[in-house]
Amino acid sequence: MTPQYFRTMGMRVLRGGMFSGRERAGAEPVVIVNARFARLFFGTEDVVGKQIQSLGLSDDKPWWTIVGVVGDVRTMGPEEQVQAELFVPETQVASGRVHVVIRTKGDPSALVQGLRAAVWSIDKDMPVTGTATMEEMLSRRGAPRRVQTILLSAFGFLAMCLAAVGIYGVVSDAVTRRTREIGLRMALGARSGDVLRMVMRRSFLLSLAGIAAGAAAGTYLVRFLASQLFEVKVSDPATFVCAAVVLLAVALLAGYLPARRAVRIDPVAALRCE
C-alpha cells in the first residue's frame, strides 16, 4: 500500500499513524493493521509498536512492527463480516501485480481511458485489466444476493396471495353456510346491521387467531432468512404488520360480502337455503 491508499478509501486512523512514504526494502519492516486484527490478536492492548511475525509476507523479514491501526471496512462485500487485515508498504514487499485506486468527484468511468493512456505512456506493453468503478464492483458482488432476494420476494408474494385466496374461500364458505341462521335471525326481528357486526366479529376473531399463529411461526423462520439476506433483521415489525393487515382485510372482506348478500335476501328464502 502507498501512504495515500487509506485516505483514498476513506479509512480513518484510530491509533498510531500512516506510512511515511520513506519505507525502503532495507529499512525496518512496518505494517498497519485494522481494528478487527488488533482486537482478535491483542484484545484491548495498544498494538502500536508491537511486532508480529511475517505470516508469509517476506521470508527475509521475519518480524514486522505495527505502526498504526485503521478502522474496519468490509473488503469482501457489504454482506460479509469484517476480516482481520494487515497492510504493508508497497516499497517493502515485491508484487507482480499493481492495483490502483482513484477517488474522484466526477464520473469515475470517464477516467478509465485517461488512466490507460497514462500507463501506456510509461510502458506501452503494460497490460491494464480489471478496471471498474466501485459501484460496478459492488453490483457484481451483490448479484447472487439480488437474485436470491428477488426469488424469495416473489415466492413470499405468491405465498401471501395463496394465503389470501385460501382465507377468502374458507371465511366466505363459512358465512355462506350460515345463510339459514342469518335468515332465521332476520325473521325474528334482528336488524341487518347487528347481523353484519356479528358475522364480521366472528370473521375478525377467526382471522386474528390464524394471524397470531402465523406470526409465531414466522418469528422462527425469519431467523433463517436473516442468515441468507443482507440487512434483514430478525425482528422486523413493519413486514409482520403489513402482511397481517393484508390478510386481515381479505378475511373481513370475505366475511362481509356473503353476509351482506344474506341480509338483503328475503328471510323466507334464506330459511329455505340449504
N, C-alpha and C positions, 0 to 999 in steps of 0.2 A: 504494500500500500504506500501511496505518497502522502505527505502531510495534509494535502487538500482533500483527500478522499472523504474523511469524516464530515467535514463541513459541507461538501457536495451532497452527501447522503443525509444530511440533517441529523447526524448523530452527536449528541451532547457529551462533553467530557464531564464525568462525575467526580473523578479523583485523578490527581496527577496531571499529566499534560499530553500533548500530541507529539508526533515525531518532529524533530527539529529540521529535518532535511539534510543534516550533516552526518547521518549514519553511513558508515562505509563498511565494506566487506571485512576489513581487518580490525574494525573497532569492536567495542563490547556489544554483543548482540542484544537487542532490546525488543520488547513485544508489548502490545496493547491488548487487553482482554475486555470482554463485555461483562456487564453486571452479573449475568447468569453464570459465567465461568467463575467469577470471584466468589459468588455465593456457594456454588457447587463444590469447589475445591478448598476454599479458605473460610467459609462461614461468614462471621461478622468481622473478621480481621481486616486490617488495612493491608491490601495486597501490593501497594506501590512500593517498589524496592525489593520485593521478594523475587526469588529465582525459581524457574521451572525447567524441567528437562526438555530437550529439544523436541520430543514427540514426533520425530521423523522430519523435522523442518530442515535440519542440516547435520550431517554426520560429523563435521569438523567443529561444530559449535554445540557442545552438549548442554550448556546452561544458558537460559535467556532471562534477562532481567525485565520485570514488569515496570513500565514507566507511566502507565495510565489505565484508567477504566472508563469505558464509554457506555452509553445507555443501550438497552436491548432493542433489537429490531427483528422482525420476522423475515429472515432472509429466504426461507424455504416456501413462503407463501402466506397469505393472510389467515388461512385456516390452520396452519401448522403451529406447533408450540415453539417457543423461543429456544434456540440451541445455544450451548456453551461454545463461544467462538474466541479465537485469538487472531490478531493482525500483526504482521511483521513488515518492516520497511522493505520496499522492493529492491533497494540497493544492497541488502544483506542476504537475500535469497534469490538464486537464479531461477528463472522461469522461462519456459519455451513459448509461453502464450501471454499476451498482454490484454487486459480488459480496461477499456477507457470509459469512464462515467462522466457525463456532462450534464450540468444543470443550466437551464435557460429559462428566461421569462417568456420567450416567444414559442412558436411552434417547433417542438423538438425534431419532428420528421423533416423539417426544412434544412436541418444541419447535416443530414446524412451524406449528401453528395459533397458538400464542402469538406466534411471530415475525411472522406475517401481521398479527395484531391490533395488535402494536406499531407496525408500519409504517403501517397504515391509521389508527391514532390520530393520526399526524403528518400524513398526506396520504391521504385516503380514495380518491383517484383513482390512487394509485401502484400499478402492477401488480407483483405478486410472483410470479415464474415460476421454473421450473427448480430447485425445492427438492428436495434429495436428500441422503441420508446418504453418507458416504464408502464404506460397504460397497456401497450401490446403485450408485454411480458406478464403483467397481472392477468390480462384476459386469457392468455394461453394457459397459465397455471390454474385459473379458475374454471376452465371449460368443462372438465369432468364433473365438478361440483354443480355447475349450472345445469348440466344435463340431468343429474340426479334430482336437483331441485324442481326442474320442470316436470319430470316424470312423477315425482312424489306429489307435487301440487295437482297435477292432472288426475292422478288416482284418488287423491283426497277429495277433489271436487266431485269426481264421479261417485265416490262413496257417499258423499253428503247428498247428492241428487238421488241415489238409490234409497238412502235412508228416508229422505223426504217423501219419495213416492210410496215407500212402504208404510210410513206413518200415516200418510193421507189415506191410503187404501184401508188400513186397519181401523182408523178412527171413523172414517166415513161409513164403513160397513157396520161398525158397532152402533153408530147413531141411526143408520137406516133400519137396523133390526129393531130399534125402539120406536118405530113409527106407530105401531099399535098402542104402545104405552103413552106416547105423546097424544094420540087421538083420544084416548080414554081420559087423560088429564084435561084436555081441552073440552071434552063433553061434560066433565064435572065442574067446569067453570074456571079452570086455570087460564090466566092471561098469557098471551103469546110471549110477552117479554119475560115473564117468570120462567116459562118453559125453556126459552133460549138461554137464559142465565144458568139454569140448572144443567143443561147439556154442555154449555161452554165451561162451566166449573169442573165437571167431570173430565172433560177433554183436557183441561189445563192440568188437573192433578195427575192424570194418567201420563201426560207428556212430561211433566216435571219429574215424575219418578224415573222415566226412561232416560231423561237427560242427566239426572243425577248419577244413574248407573254408568252411563257413557262417559261422564266426566271423571268418575273414579277410575275407570279402565284407561282412559286417555292419559291420566296423570302418570301411570306407569309406562305406557307406550311411548310417551314423548321423551322419556329418558333415552330410549334407543335412537330417536330422531336427532336428539341433541348431539349424540356422538357421531352422527353421519353428516350433519349440515353445519355450516359456519354461521355463528351468531344466532343460533336457535336456543332460546332459553328453556330450561326445564320448567320454569313457571312463566307462562305467557297468558295472562288473563284475557287479553284482547281477543286472541284466537278462540279461546273457550267461549267467551261471551258472544262473539259473532255467530259461531256455529249453533250455540244454544238458542239465540234469538231467531235464527232462520228456521230451525226445526220446530220451535215453539209456535212461530207464526203459521207454519204449514199445518201443524196439528190443530190449532184454533180454527183455521180456515176449513179444514176437513170436518170439523165438528159443526161449524156454523152453517155451511151450505146445505147439507141434508136436513139439519134441524129447522132451518128457515123454510125449506120446502114442506116439511111435515106440518108446521104450524099453520101454513097457508091453505092446506087442503081441508076439505070438509071432514069434521070429526067422524061422521058415519063411515065415510070412505076409508079413513085411517083405521077405524076399528076392523074393517074387512080385510085390511092389509095383512098378508102372511109374511 
